[in-house]
């Protein structure tokens, strides 16, 4: 895991160096942008569950999200996305039937490098970057004695647009795809007499709409 995090940090530093290498025009260099969005986090989940087989079902979550963007010039920027989500988890179709695995909170700060297509009030953009997901607030549900989720590092792709209402205020629509994998260790000694590991792909789609301010 330490090696994966080191690679992620090095990749982010590379994105930052690439963006800063662009020639920033004097009238727009170093601008900050802030957005407040409502987001829908819809996992595209699957799992490889040891011993008992089956798959996983992870609920969709709707939460507020705050992000901060720094513009190196008119086109290049980096964005930090901040939100936390709660998801219900269930193992389905296992040899022991469907198993309620309670819920878990995800804290997935995501840093993306972006390219903005300028030329009017309608400003589309594309982006790519890295995600670090921390799992906390685990509720094991009625069956498991304990559940642990490994911290995950993954990639993110992004597309969206800003629609400028004036020089400062704008509307935003944004879509992201996170490629997110974790190992869940389920201690079900009391119910099943075993501890079961599951390799879980969460891979959520994130749809957001909100308002922003450019300074």
N, C-alpha and C positions, 0 to 999 in steps of 0.2 A: 504494500500500500504506500509506504514512504517513497518508493521509486516512482509510482504512478503520480503522486502529488508533485514530486520534483519535476517530472516531465511536463506536467500541466503548468507549473509556475514558469518554466523556461519558455513554453509555447506562448503564454500570455505576454511575457517580456518581449518576445519576438514580434508579436502583433503590435505592441506599443511602439517599438523601435521603427517598424515599418510605417506606422501612421505618422510619427513625428518626423520621418524623413521627407514627407511631402512639403512642398513650398507653401507656406501659409500666407494668404493675402492679408495686407495690413488692415483691411476693414472688417475682417471676420475671424481673425485668429483668436484662439483661446476663449471661445464662448461656451457657457454652461447652459444645459437644458435639463429641465425637471418635468417628469410626468407622474400623474396619478391615474392608474388604470384599474378597472375591474377585470379580472382574468378568470377564465375557465380552464382548469387543469384536468385533462382527460387522458388517463394512462392508456397506453397501447400495450397491455401487459401480457406476459407469458412466463412460465416457470418450469424448471426441471426439478422435481421433488424426489429426493432419495427415498428408497424403501417402499413408500406407499403410493407413489405415482401421482397422477392428477395434474391440475393446473391451478392458477391463481386468478382471483377476481379482485380488483382494486377500484374503489369508488372514485367518481369524479368529484372535484372540489371547486367551489367558487369563492374567491377571496379578493381583497384589495391588494394592489401591488404598487410599489414606488420604485422609480428608477432615476438614475443620474447619468447624464451624457456629457462628455467633454469633446468639443470640436477642435481638431488640430488645424483644419481649414474648412472651406465650404463643403467639401465632399467627405473627408475622412473624420471618423469619430470613434470613441470607445464608450460603451454603455455598461453600467453595473445595474443589475436587476435584483431587487430585494423583495421577497415575499415569503410567507410560510403557509403550509397547507396541511390539513388533516384528512386522512384517508382511512376508510374501513377496508379491512383485508379479510379474504376468505379463501381457503384452499377448497377447490371444487373437483369432483370426480375422482377422489382418491379411493384407495382400497378400503378406507375407513369411512367413506361417505364425504359429505361436505362438512368442513370444519371452520367454525367461526374463530378467526385469529385476532379479533378485536380491532384496534386502530393504532395508527402511528402518525406523528407529526413529522413533516419534512421541512428542512430549512435549506433551500437550494440556491445560494447566491451564484449568479451567472454573469460572466464578463464576456462581452462580444466586441469585436471590431466591426465597424460598419462603413459602407460606402453609400452616400446619398446622391441621388440624381437631381441636380438643381435646375432651375429655369422657370419657376412660377410658384403659385400658391400650393400646388399639389407636388409633394416631395416624397417620392418612393425611395426605399432603401433596402439593402440586403446586408446580412451580417453572418458572422460565424465566430465561435469562441468556445469557452470552457465552462464547465459547471462543476461545482463541489456541493454534494448533498450530504447533510448531516441528518440523522434520524434521532428523534427524541420523543419524550412523552408517550412511551409505548404502553398501551393497554392490551394485555395478553388475551383478553376474552375469556369465555367460560371453560375452555378445554386445556390450553397450554399453561404450564407452570411458569415459563419465562420465554421471551423471544428477544433475540439480539439481531440487529441489522448492521452490516458493515458500512462504514463511510464510503461513499462512491465518488469517483471522478469520471466525468463524461464530456462529450462534445455537444455543442448546440449549433443549430442552424436557425436563421431568422429572416423574415421578410415583413414589410409593412409600409405604411406611408403616414406622413404628417400632412394635414391640411391647414395652412396658415390662415387664421382669422384676421390677424393684423401683424405688426412687426414682432410682437412678443407672444401672443396667445395662439394656440393651435389645437386641433383635434388629432387624435392618433388611433390607428388600427394596426395591430401587430399579431403575427403568428410565429411561434417558435416550435421547434422539434428538439427535444432533449434525448440523447442516447445514454440511458442511465441503467446501470446494472448493479445489483447488490446481492450478497449472500445473506440469507435469513437462517438463523439457527433457532429451531423451535424445540424447547425442552417440554416434551409431552410425556414425561415419565409416569405421572399419576394416571393419565387417561389411556395411553398406548404402550407404556413401558419402554419408551425409546426417546432418543433425541434425534430429530430429523433436520438435515440441511436442505435448503432449497436455493438454487441459482435462479434469481428473479430478474427478468428484464421489465423495467417499468416504462421506459421510453414514452413519456407523455407528450401529447400535443398541448400547447398553451395558446389560447386565443384571448386577446386583450383589446379593450376599447377604453379610451379615456381622454383626458385633457392635459395640455402641457404648457410650460412657460419657458421662454428662451431669454437669457440674460446676456 
